[in-house]
Amino acid sequence: MSPKPPLILASQSPRRAQLLREAGVVFEQRSPPFADPDQPPDRSVLFNSGPGEYAQALALQKADSLARGMREEATILAADTICADDQGNLIGKPKDRDHAEQMIRSFVNTRHEVITGVVMMVLNKSGQGSFIADSVSAAVHFGSIADRQLGDYLATDDWRGKAGGYNLFDRQAAGWPITVEGDPTTVVGLPMRWVRQMLDSSLLSGG
């Protein structure tokens, strides 16, 4: 699957790249100049915006930052993932090991939302074009996790750079009791059902 114009993933995330490769998508990876904040703002400063709008805005800033100065036909794909607890508070990436432990313990025996904002931007050779932006959410349920399981995980540093401090597929493979309502790839960082739909659309296929 190769869109016209060519697809550029505005991210160095190995997880997002793996999802695209597994779907047979031909793409190039580039780092966007915009660095999204590890910690989202307090819910009170979002005013009328919700988690979906916030994640979508960050994804659009990533795409915009990469598109500036480009003079080539390209389809830019950008995404940003955050979590929200059952009170609607936003959860970003852990600052350190203690913060990661606090995040994960707060998920145990409860439900949280994972929201990925995603943007596809189609540019012409003049650097102008159009974009489609959306946000996709999935509900994640954690069961009980033994202290030793959690301690062993935290010692690996695999929690670094991940919204909520975990990677869904890795933790499920490790035997953690995690279930998902919705597209699991949304939790990993790139909602592939949405991406496939956009890649098949006339806007992105040249039709």
C-alpha positions in Angstrom: 0.0 0.0 0.0 1.7 3.2 -1.2 -0.2 6.5 -1.2 0.3 9.2 -3.9 2.0 11.4 -3.1 4.5 9.4 -1.0 3.8 8.9 2.8 6.1 10.5 5.4 5.6 9.5 9.0 6.3 12.5 11.1 7.7 10.5 14.0 10.7 8.5 15.0 8.5 6.1 17.1 9.5 2.5 16.3 6.0 1.4 17.4 4.2 3.5 14.8 6.7 2.5 12.1 6.1 -1.2 13.0 2.3 -0.8 12.6 2.7 0.7 9.2 5.2 -1.9 8.1 2.9 -4.7 9.3 0.1 -3.2 7.2 2.3 -3.2 4.1 2.4 0.6 3.9 5.4 2.1 2.1 6.7 5.2 4.0 9.6 7.3 5.0 10.3 8.4 8.6 11.3 12.0 9.5 11.5 13.7 12.8 9.2 16.8 13.1 10.8 19.9 14.6 7.9 20.2 17.0 8.5 18.2 20.3 5.2 17.5 22.1 5.2 18.1 25.8 5.7 15.0 28.0 3.1 16.3 30.5 -0.3 17.5 29.3 -1.9 20.6 30.9 -4.3 20.4 33.8 -7.8 19.7 32.7 -8.9 23.1 33.9 -6.8 25.0 31.3 -8.3 23.1 28.4 -11.5 25.2 28.6 -14.0 23.7 26.2 -11.5 21.3 24.6 -11.4 17.7 25.6 -8.6 15.1 25.4 -9.4 14.3 21.8 -9.1 18.0 20.7 -5.8 18.3 22.7 -4.2 15.2 21.1 -5.4 16.3 17.7 -3.9 19.7 18.1 -0.6 18.2 19.0 -0.6 15.9 16.0 -1.4 18.9 13.7 1.5 20.9 15.2 3.8 18.0 14.4 2.6 17.8 10.8 2.8 21.6 10.4 6.3 21.8 11.7 7.5 19.2 9.3 5.6 20.7 6.3 7.1 24.2 6.8 9.8 24.7 4.1 9.0 21.5 2.2 8.8 21.9 -1.5 7.8 18.4 -2.6 4.7 16.4 -3.0 4.1 14.4 0.1 1.5 12.9 2.4 2.5 13.6 6.0 1.1 11.4 8.8 1.4 12.6 12.3 0.0 11.3 15.6 0.0 12.0 19.3 -1.2 9.8 22.1 -2.4 10.6 25.6 -4.3 8.9 28.4 -7.2 10.1 30.5 -8.3 8.6 33.8 -11.9 8.0 34.8 -12.1 11.6 36.1 -11.0 13.1 32.8 -7.6 14.1 33.9 -4.9 13.9 31.2 -1.9 11.6 31.6 1.2 11.9 29.5 4.6 10.3 29.7 6.2 9.4 33.0 9.0 11.8 34.2 10.9 9.1 36.1 10.5 5.6 37.5 8.4 6.6 40.5 6.1 8.5 38.2 5.7 5.5 35.9 4.9 3.3 38.9 2.3 5.8 40.1 0.7 5.9 36.7 0.5 2.1 36.3 -0.8 1.5 39.8 -3.5 4.1 39.2 -4.7 1.9 36.2 -4.9 -1.4 38.2 -8.5 -2.7 38.5 -9.9 0.2 36.8 -10.6 1.7 33.3 -8.9 4.5 31.4 -9.1 6.0 28.0 -6.3 6.2 25.5 -6.7 8.9 22.9 -4.6 9.3 19.7 -4.9 12.4 17.7 -4.0 11.8 14.0 -3.5 14.0 11.0 -2.9 13.3 7.3 -1.7 16.3 5.3 -1.3 16.3 1.6 1.2 18.8 0.1 1.9 19.9 -3.4 5.3 21.0 -4.7 4.5 24.6 -3.6 4.2 23.5 0.0 0.4 24.0 0.0 -2.3 21.4 0.5 -5.0 20.1 2.7 -5.3 18.0 5.7 -7.7 15.6 7.6 -7.5 15.5 11.4 -9.3 13.4 13.9 -8.9 11.7 17.2 -9.6 8.0 18.0 -10.1 6.6 21.5 -10.1 3.2 23.1 -11.0 2.0 26.6 -8.3 0.0 28.4 -9.0 -2.2 31.4 -6.2 -3.4 33.7 -6.6 -6.3 36.0 -4.4 -7.0 39.1 -0.7 -6.9 38.6 1.7 -8.5 41.1 4.2 -6.2 42.8 7.1 -8.4 41.4 5.7 -8.1 37.9 5.5 -4.4 38.1 8.9 -4.1 39.7 10.6 -6.2 37.1 9.0 -4.1 34.4 10.0 -0.8 35.9 13.6 -2.0 36.1 13.7 -2.4 32.3 13.1 1.3 31.6 10.7 0.2 28.9 8.2 2.7 30.4 10.2 5.7 29.1 8.6 7.8 26.4 5.3 6.0 26.5 2.0 7.6 27.3 0.7 6.0 30.5 4.1 4.3 31.0 3.4 1.1 29.0 3.2 -0.4 25.6 0.0 -2.4 25.1 1.3 -5.3 23.0 4.4 -5.7 25.0 2.5 -5.9 28.3 -0.1 -8.3 27.0 2.7 -10.5 25.7 4.2 -10.4 29.2 0.9 -11.8 30.6 -0.5 -8.6 32.1 -4.3 -8.8 32.3 -5.1 -5.9 29.9 -8.2 -5.8 27.6 -9.2 -3.1 25.1 -12.5 -1.9 23.9 -11.8 -0.3 20.4 -8.9 -0.5 18.0 -5.8 -1.8 20.0 -3.5 0.1 17.6 -4.9 3.4 19.0 -3.4 2.4 22.3 -0.1 1.7 20.7 0.0 5.1 19.1 -1.4 4.9 15.6 -5.1 4.0 14.9 -4.6 1.8 11.8 -8.3 1.4 11.0 -8.4 5.2 10.5 -5.1 5.2 8.7 -6.2 2.5 6.2 -9.5 4.3 5.6 -7.6 7.6 4.8 -5.1 5.8 2.6 -7.9 4.3 0.6 -9.7 7.6 0.2 -9.8 9.6 -3.0 -8.1 12.5 -1.3 -4.9 10.5 -0.6 -4.9 8.1 -3.6 -5.0 10.8 -6.3 -8.5 9.8 -7.4 
